[in-house]
């Protein structure tokens, strides 16, 4: 079963120390353990809480379900009596060992697909969705691992790679996006608790895609996830680097901004095979030189708006509050792309997707069609249709008619901007796209972030409304 283990040294632990153990699976969720599984005690989100798998209830459940071995962190107290027939494999880093075991058990699933990894501070999700659109237009059955969803085509996947099944009827079925008076409830309909899967979950998700026939996968990689080893055993064909900005929530988890940058550049440094691997890099980013140096072992394609040396460059950009038109100059010709994504910051994501298509030798028409086919990215400058355009009757119609000072055609934009910097970028983009009056409603989970975000909101808006989740704020 673990015949490939010599390549990653993981199964040598079983082979040399536990040669009488025959494992037929691997799991980090005690309730999901099947007879013959190795149970790995790794940290994960469970509902509203975080568990590291060493809890007494978890261990008892795993043993009851038939675990044949346990991977536990060295020095930890297990709290239950483990039968002599079930060896405990003490690891200095259970996440790292679990990921290695999973890579071997699932037979390196990323290597069996065209795998595109996307990293950076901003734009990862948007770029990932557009890249998926390009791959699907090219006929690839494409999986997605990201902050909005883990999915294969129209099927949602759980963090362990199994198919997600709704517990209730989907209230948003058949709806592409939110609509007035009926906001699409994204959370609860399908939420991704582990938006940054650990190394074991990453292998399970990729294996679930491959085993269901996927020929390509797009993997969104955060700095925190990379630092935690989530992509250590992923073998990408293409790595896309979007940018390095300020994300306070992520930066506080690192000792310095350089460590934060290095966690993302390490993914580029992992590219070693110039025949099979490529890099796509934002030429306008302040850390462009560092990113290019990190990917020096493989061919690179650059993209940008301002840098005239970029391989894929926006020759012209026409911004409106409803759509963006871009003339893109590439090494194989020019193409026009009209996208529903609003704002200059989203132009970079479009260019990144074009660059991936160029690297894959796809026709320009196919690249453009794939990008334009992505009509909605939930919470990414998502435009909601104007209330006044609805054919209302009765009291609603009379009330709206009385509001004669309102324009007949204005967009409501929903965005997942979760830092003051991202909020400012969205508001600046809307202003540049022609918005004369902006009314901003946003929420914060801290006094400092509320103050910083409010400053930018007032600078860019006619009115700003703040909801703060901190008690006493």
Helices and strands as residue ranges (DSSP letters): H 5-8, H 12-17, E 25-27, G 30-32, E 37-40, E 44-46, E 49-51, H 56-64, E 69-73, E 87-91, H 94-105, G 109-112, E 114-119, H 124-137, E 142-145, E 150-152, E 155-156, H 186-189, H 199-211, E 216-221, H 223-227, E 238-241, H 248-251, H 257-269, E 278-282, H 288-294, E 299-304, E 312-319, E 324-330, E 333-339, H 344-359, H 364-372, E 382-384, G 387-389, H 394-402, E 412-414, H 420-432, E 439-444, H 447-460, E 463-468
